[in-house]
Amino acid sequence: MSDRHRLLVRGRTFAAVGTGGDITGVGAVRGGGAGPDGLFVRDARHLSRWQLTVDGAVPEILRPVDTSAAASGAARCVLVPRGGRQEPPAYTLFREQAVADGAFVESLRVLSNRSVPTRVHIALTVDADFTDQFELRADHRTYAKPGAVRSRRPLDGGGREAADRREAVDGRRRADDGEGGVRGIEFAYRRGDWCSRTTVTADPAPDAVEETGGGARRLVWVLELAAHGSAQMALRAAAQPHGEALADVPDSPAVAARQLAAMEEDFASSVELPARWPGLADACLRGLTDLAVLQVPASGPDGEELSVPGAGVPWFLTVLGRDALLTSLFALPYLPRLAAATLPALAASQATDAVAGAVAQPGKIAHEVREGELAHFGQVPFGRYYGSVDATPLFLVLLGAYTEQTGDTATARRLEAHARAAVGWMLDHGGLTSRGYLVYRADEGGLANQNWKDSPGAICSADGSGASGPVMAAGAQGYAYDALTRTAWLARSVWGDEVYADLLTQTAGDLRDRFQRDFWMADRGFPALALDGEGRQVDALASDAGHLLWSGLLDKEYGETVGRRLLEPDFFSGWGVRTVAAGQPAFHPLSYHRGSVWPHDNALIALGLARYGLHDEARAVARGLVSAAATAGGRLPEVLAGYAKDAYPVPVPYPHSCELESRSAAAPLALLTAVGGA
């Protein structure tokens, strides 16, 4: 997000507001760096304008929306009418905002600064354009919407008092007045069988509702303030996404903030924070509170309602298989309930048939689940999209780790068929049997790269050239090895199937031997990033090698060599390990996956270093991430630029990073596991 925006998040709902609390709906494209502003629920923008004016002008910001306040559940700012030094402001506006599930609430208090009665004209311009988030990305795509119709209608009510006050408003053109007054507006959007609504209401009811010459409506109030008196206004926007009931709106931002605080406390109380390392404790605490607000709804195999970690804000507040699995793995020793929800949720969306446009094959775990308009009509492939080579093995890794950590064998028994189907996909469609490795092919309608480094050009040689043909990414082979090993343990200890367990153990051992033969670059003492379609090594020195330590794929000698290499200056920036080592033509410090620093990537590396007994190196990675978090109130973003720590005293942000991201929020918990509190 841009510095011009402040975020309010709860579950699948988020609002991005300006520093004065307004929503303008302009400049909301990913490539522009600003990110979208508005109220978003389930991939649709349910408020595209929410603009306050006083006495006909935009007020001045005396105190902007505070990021720390927004993070605690309520955004507050202080505004005054425009003026100069010679005439102090006649009144002050105290604005407080919050979100709940499917709702946006605001409390506006107007306080007179004068010793005589004061009249104040308040106007709020509101609109809902119902734009799908995919339309707001700067990918130069347009989407036809045949038959789409937007409408707005008045919500009658307000009583005699509101009607009396309306008659005192002279010279204004009013629209949509009902006999008993207008208490708000309902915006609606229809396209075929798709229908979404947003309802805006106010207490007290507005004196008038004006047309603006476009789709927006302007709610107008005339307030008569006594000497040093005040007036309070409650404003609410409730979203009704397609197929759902209208949201239940809290009475005030304070109520919404208390609800959110209770959720955050529930998460935060689950971890004993390290007293000897306050910086890590702060990062864990901030991560836990962020995880609390990033929980999104999902359904299990029997239709049960679940809460699963959503990937991140603003672009990925939905279920992404890889992200939810890694987040749950990082949090497993402290919050096993995340895994307990993620596993059945992903099992419920596991592919049972081959669907070419969705890259679906039997047994494959979903990469992304979307519920927006464009997904509904098949205009983007992400309704249920399976373009990930690593979500399926990570599903098996989490199932095995969860069972071992908690002793809960019931989940492993319940999901046995899903687990066997996932192994079947790895062996058959995934390529382990035919190619010897998990393999993916570029998807023209979706993702070209289908491992965690999924941006175009991310899988590259040291000279920057991309891999050709089918790709066998190194990290995914490590996940596959771990998945086979853990599932073999489940087969023996839970399912009572020794024959199947022996088969998986043998397959894992063969993969380990084959990988070290084919991927190891003897002249560089490091594994290749990938193999291309001809089996040639894609030779960029990349952080994915650290994932091989986490999964245990490398033998001890190779693992120790890799671990120490990752802490050399071309890899380690001081804040963390770069995705691609500096000094190679492929390196770019502001590239998404070719030189940046990812907290979740580094969390996996730290866990891997600890696994191979490289505890000093693990602590160095942890110290880098913790020092980066300390510059942002304990929060780690999705990704940082790859500049060295000694080049600038604080981390340089990546321009389009998610501000809240579940894997990054859980990364400090992984560091705590890797290094303890020392």
N, C-alpha and C positions, 0 to 999 in steps of 0.2 A: 504494500500500500504506500501511497504518497504521504509526505508530511502534511499535505493539505487535508487528509482524511483521518478520522478517528473511528475505531472499530468497536462495535458492541456485538457480542456473540452469545448465542445460547442454542445448543443443538443444531438443527438444520437451518436456523434463522440467524441472519446477521444484518446489521445496518452499518453502512459507512457514511458518516456525516462529516461536514466541513468543520472548521475550527470554531465556527459560531453556531453549530448545531443544524445548519441547513443541508438540504439535499437539492442539488441542481440538475442532475441528470445529464450534465455535459462533460465531454472529455473522458468518457468512461470506456477506454479501450486498453487492453493489456499492453500493447506495444508502446502506448504513450507514456507508460510508467505510472500513471495516476491510479490505475485500478478503478473499478466501477463504484460510483456512489449510489446510494439507494437503500431500500429495504428489500432483502432477498429472502425468499422462502422456497425451498425445493427447486432451485435453479431458475426461478423467475423473479423479476424485479416487480415487487408489489407496491412500492412507492418510488416514483421517479422524480417527484418534486415535493418539497416540504420547506417552503421558503417564507420566512417571517419578515414583515415590514412593520414599522411603527411610524405613525404620522406620515405615511407615504414614502418612506425611505428605508433602505436596509440599515439596521442599527450598527453602531461601532462595537467592536469586541473589546471589552475592558479586561476580561480574563478568558482565554480560549478554552475550549474543551480540553480537559486534562487527560492525557493518555493513562496515567495511573488510576484516575477515577474511573475511566471507561473500563479498564481491566477488572475493576472490582464490581462491575455490574451496572453502574450508573454513570452517565456522562453529564458533567455540569459545566456551565459557562455563565459569564456575566456580561450583559450588553447594556448599552445606553443609546439614546437617540443622538443623531449626528449634531454636532455643534462646535463651539470653539471655547477658548480660554475665558472670553469675556462673559460667557453665560453658562454657568454650570448646568449639567443635565437636569431636566425637570423631574426625571424618574429613572429608575434602574430596573432592568429585567433580569430575573434569575431563572435560568433555563436548566431543567433537569430531564434527562432522557434515559430510557432503558428498553431492552427487548425482552420478550418472553417467547415461548414457542409459538411462532406464527403471528406475533404481534409487536407493535412499537408503541410506546407510551411516553407522553411528555407532560410535565408539570411546568407551567409558566406563571411566575409570580411577578407582578408589577408593583413596585414600591415607589410612592411619591416622595420626592426630596424637598417639596415645597410646603410652606406653612399656609397655603391657600388651596382651595379646591382646584383640581387639574383634570382636564379631559384628555384622554389618550385614545387614538385610533389604532387598533391592532388589526392586521390582516395576515392570513396564512394561505398561501397559494399551494394547492395540493394536486397531485396527478399520479396516475398509475399507468405505466405503459406496457406492463407485463412482458417486457423483453426477456427472451431466453438468454442465459449467460453466454452461450456460445456465440450469440450475435454481438457480444461486447468485446470479443477478443480481436486483436489486430492480425487476423490471418487472411484478410482480404476476401473472405467468403460472404456471400449473401444467400439468404434463404427465402424462397417463395412461400407466401402464406395466403393461398387462394381462399376467398370467402371469409377472411378474418374481419370481425366487427368489434369495435370498442364502443362502449356506451357508459353513460353515467346517469344516475337518477337520484332525486332527493330522498332523504329519510325524514319523514314528517315527525313532528313532536316538538316539545319544548315548552308547551303550556302558555298561559296568559301572560306571564311575566316576560317571556321572550317576545311575544307578539307586541306588548306595550313598548318594549325597548326598540323593536324594529321600526315602529312608527315614528320614533324620534330621530331616525337616520334620514336626513334630507338629501335630495339630489343624487341618489345612487340608483344605478340600474341593477335590479335584482333578478335572479333567475331561480326557477325551481321552488319558489316559496309555496309551502303548503298552508292550509288554513290554520293549523295549530303551530306554525313555525317549522323551521327546518333545523334538525339537530345534527345533520351531517349529510354525507354523500356516499353512494355506493358506486364504485367503478367496476365494470365488468368487461370481460374479453371472451369472445366466442369464435371458435373455428372448428367446423364440423362437430364432432362429438366432444370437443375440448371446451371446457368452461372454467374460468378463474375469476375471482372477485377480490376486491379490497374495499372494506367499509371504514370510513373515517367519521368519527363522532366527536362531539365536544360538549363539555359541561363547564360553564353555561353554554346553551345553544347560541350559535352566531346570530347577530342582528340581521345579517343578509348573507346570501350566497351569490356571488357574481360570476358571470361568464368572463372569460379572458380573451376570447377570440380563437382559442384552441381547445384542446381537450381538458385543460386544467380548470379548476374552479378555485375561487378565492373566498374564503370564509372571513367575515368582517365583524368586528366588535367595536362598540364605542363604550369606553369605560369612564365612569365618573369617580375619580378618586378624591376622598376627603383629604384635608390637610394632613400630610405625612401618613396618609392611609395606604391601603394595598388592596389588590384584587388577585384572585387565584383562578387559573384556568386549567382544566384537565383535557388533554387531547389524546385521542387513541386511534390507531390504525390496526385493523384486524384483517389478516389474510385468509383467504379460502382457496387454496390450491385445488386444481382439478381432482374431483373424486373425494374431497374431504369436507368435513364440517367447518364452519366458521370458528376461528381461533377463540379461545377463552382468554379475555384480556384482563390483566391485573388492574386493580383500581388506581395504581400510581406507580411511578418509577421506583419509589421506595419499597413497595411491596415486591416488585420484580427483582430488585437488588437483594432483598432479604432471601427470596427463593434461591437466587443464584449463589448467594453466600453460603447457604445451607448445603448446596451441592458441592461447592468448593471445599468446605470444611469436611464433608464426608470423605472426599478423596484425600485431602491433606492429612487427615488423622490416621491414614492407613500405613504411614511410613515413619519409622524412627529416624529422624534426621541426624546426620553426623555432626556432633558438637565440636569435634576437633577441626573441622574444615567448614567454617561458616559460609564460604563462597559456594561450595558444593551443596550445602544445606539450602541456601537461598535459591539456587538453580533448581533443585529438586522440588522445593515448595512451589515456585512459580510454574514449573512444568506440571505438577499435579493439579493446580488450579486451572491451568489451560486445558488439560485433559478433561476436566469436569465439564467445561463448556463446549467441548468438541464432540460430545457423544451424540450420535444421530440414530434415528429409529431404523430397525430392520426386523425381519421376520425369520423364524427358524423353520425347520423341516415340517413341523406340525402346525405352523401358523402362529406360534407363540411370539409375543412382542419382546424385542431385545433392544439394547442400546450398545452401539458399536462405535469405536473411534472413527470419526470422520477425518478425512485426510488433511484439509487445511483451508484457511480463509485467505483470499476471497474466492479462488477459482475451483476449489476441490472440497467443498463442504458436503461430501457424500461418501459412500463406501468405496474405497479403492482397496482391492484385495491385498496387494503387497504392503501398503501402508498400514492397514489395520493389523495385519499379521506381525509385522516388525514392531509396531507400537505395543501390541499385546505381549510379544516376547520380551521386550525391554522391561515392561512393567510386571512381568509374571511373578517374580519373588515377592512383590509388594501388593499388587492388585490383580490376583488371579481371576477375578470376575470379568476382566476385559477379555481374557482368553476364553472364558466359559461362555461369553456371548458371541465373540467373533467366530469361533469354530462352527457352531450350528448355523449362524447367519450365512457364512460362506458355503457351508454344505447345502443349504437350501437353494442357493443360486448356482450350484455346480452344474456344468453342462451335461446333458444326457444324449444330445444329438450333435451332428456336425452342421454348423451354420456358417457358410463361407464369409458373409459380410461382417459377422461378429467374431470371426476367428475362433469359433467354438468347436470343440471336439469332445467326445464322451470322456468324462472324468476330469475335465479341466476346470480349474477354479477361476472365478471371474476376476478380471482386472479392475473393472469400473462398472458401477451401477448408477444410472441416471433416471430421473422421473420427470424431466421437463418436457415442454411442448415439442421441441425438435426431436428428442428421443422418442416421444410417443408416436410421432408421425414417420419415424424412420429416416429423418433428414440428417441425423448424425448417428453413427453406429454404436453409441455408448449407452443405450438403454440397458443392455447387458452385453458387455464387451469383454472378450477373453484374450486380448492382445498382450499377454504377459507370459514369458517363459518361466518365471520364477515364483509366481503366486502358488502354483500347485505344489512344488516341493516344500515351500515355506508353510503351507497348510499342514503337511505331514510333520514337519519339524515342530510346529507349535502343538499339534496334538500329542506327540510323544513327550515333549518337554512339559506340557501341562499335566499329563498323567503322572509323570515321574515326580514333578514338584509337589502336586497336591495329593497324590494317592487316590484321586477320583477316577476309578476305572469305568464307572457307568457311562461317562461321556465317550470314552474310547469304544465301548461296546455299542453304544447307540450309533456312532459314526463309523463303525467298521466297514460297512458297504461303501461309504463315501471314500474312506481311506484307501480301500482296495481299488476303487475306480480311479483314484488319483495316481496310485502306483501304476495301474494299467495305462493311463495316459502317458506317463513318463517313459514307459517301456515301448509303447507302440507309437502313437501320434507324436510324442515328444522327441523321439529319435534315439533313445538310449540303445535300443536293440539294433536298429538299422544303421545308425551313424556312430554309435558309441558314446554319444553326448546328447544333452538337451540342445535342440536347435530351433531357431526361429527364422522366418522369412519376412521381409518387409511387407507391411500391409498398406496398399496404396490409399485406401480410404481411412486409415487410422494411423497407427504408429509404425514408423520405419524401424526403430529399435525397440525391442520388447523385453529388455532387461531393465534394471533400475536406472541405468543411464539411457533414458528413452528419447532424448532429443536427437534431431537429425545431425549426423556427423559425430555423435558422441563415441561410437565405436570406431577407432581410427588407429592408424599406424603412427609411429613417432614423427613422421614427416607431415602428418595431418590428413593424409588421404584416407578415405573411408573404406570399410570392408566391403567386398563384393560377394554377391550370392548369399546363400544361407549362412547364418552366423551361429557360432558356438561360443557364447560368452563365458569367460572363466568363472565369474562369481556364481553363475547358475549351476555349474558343475559341482561346486562346493555344496550348494544347497541340496542338490540331488543326492550327493553322497551322504550328507547328514540325514536327509529324509529316509533313504533306504536303511540306514543304520538304526534310526529310531523306530521305524515301522517294523523292522525285524524284531526289535525288543518288544514292541506291542504284541506281535504275533506270538512270541514265546510266552510272555508273562500275563497277557490279558485274553488273547483269543485262543490260546492252546493249539496253535498250528505250527508245529516244528518244521514241517516240510517247507511251508511258505517262508518261514523265518530263515532257514538255511539258504533258500534261493535268493532272498534279498541280501543276506550277508555276503554271499558269493558275488552278486552283482555289484555291491558297493566296493568290495575289494578289487575287483577287476577295473572298475572306474578309476579308483585311486592310482593303480599302477599305470593305467593307460594315460591318465592326465599328466602325471609327472614325466612320462616319456614324450608326449606330444606338445605340451604347453611350455615346458621349462626351456628358457633361453640360456644355454650354458655360457655363452660369451658375455652375458650381462648379469648372470646370477639372479634371474628374476623370471616369474612366469609371464607369458604373453597375456595381453588383455582379452584376446579371443582367437579363434581359428576362423578363417573365411571358408567359403564354399568349396575351395580346392584343398582345404586342410592346411593352408599356409598360416603361419603365425602373424597375427596383428600385433605389432611389436611396441606399441606405446607403453611406457612405464606408467602404470595407473594404480589408483588406490584399491581397486577391486581385489588386488592380491591380499589385502588385509582381511577380506571376507573369507578367503581360503583358510586363514588362521582361525577365524570364528567357527567355521564348519569342520575344521580338523582334517582337511583333505591332504595337506602337505605332511611329509614325514618330518621328524624333529629337526634334522639338519637344514633342510630347505626352509622350514618354518622360521627358525631362528635367523637365518640369513635374510629372509624377506622382512621380518619384523624390525630388525636393526636398520635395514635399508630405508624403510618408511619414515624413519626419524632423521634422516639426513636432510640438510637444508633445502635441497631442490624439491623435496616432497613436503617437509614440515614447515609451515609458514610461521609458526609461533602461536597461531590461533588453532591450528589443526593441520591434518594431512590433506594436501591438495588432491583433487581427483586425477589430475595429470601432473607429473613432475615438471617443474620449471626447467628451462634450457632446451626443451624439445620444440621443434617447429609447431607441433600441435598445441602447445601450451598458450592459453590466453586467460589472464586472471579474472576477466569479466565474462567468461564463457560459462554457460549453465553447467556443463559437465566436463570441460576440458581445461581445468585449472582452478576452479572454485573450491571452496571448503564446505562440505556438508556435515552438519552435526551428527546426523544419524549414521552416515558413512563412518565417521570417526568413532562413534559409539561401538559399532561392530568391530572396528579395528582394535579398540581398547580391550574389548572382551576377548578378541583373538590373541592379542599380545599376552594377556593374563593366562590364557589357556596354554600357551607355549612357555610359560614361566618367565616372560620378559616383563617383569613387574616395574622396573624403572622406566621402561619405554611406555608402558600403559599409564603410569602416573604422569609422564610428560604430556601425553595426549589429553588426559583429563585436566591437567593444569591449564593447557591452552584453551580448551573449551570453556572451562569455568571462568577464566579471565575474560573471555569474549562475552559470556553471559553477564558478568558483573558490570559491563559497560551499558547494559540495556535492562537494568532492574532485575536481572536474573533470568531473562528470557533469551532463548536461542531461536533465531529465525530458521526458515527452511534452508537457506544457503547464504554463504558469505563470499565476498570476492577473495581472490587468491593472493593478495598482496602480503608481503612479509610484515611481521609484527613490528620490526625495527624501522619500517618505512613510514609508519603512521601510528600514532599512539592508541587509536581505537580501530576496531574492525571496519573495513569499508563494506557497505552493504551491496549485495547483488541487486541490480535495478528492479527486478520483477519478482522478488522473493515473496512467498507467503509469509505474512507476519506471524500468524499462529499456524503451526503445523504439528500434527500429532506425533510424528516420529521424532521431531526435534524436542517436543515437550517431554517425551519419555526418555530422551537420550541421557539426561543427568541420572536417571535411575539405573541405566545400564552402566554408567561410569561408577556409580556407587557399588554395583555388583562387581565390577572389574577391579576396583582399587580399594574398596571399603572407605572409611572416613578419614584415613590417614593422609 
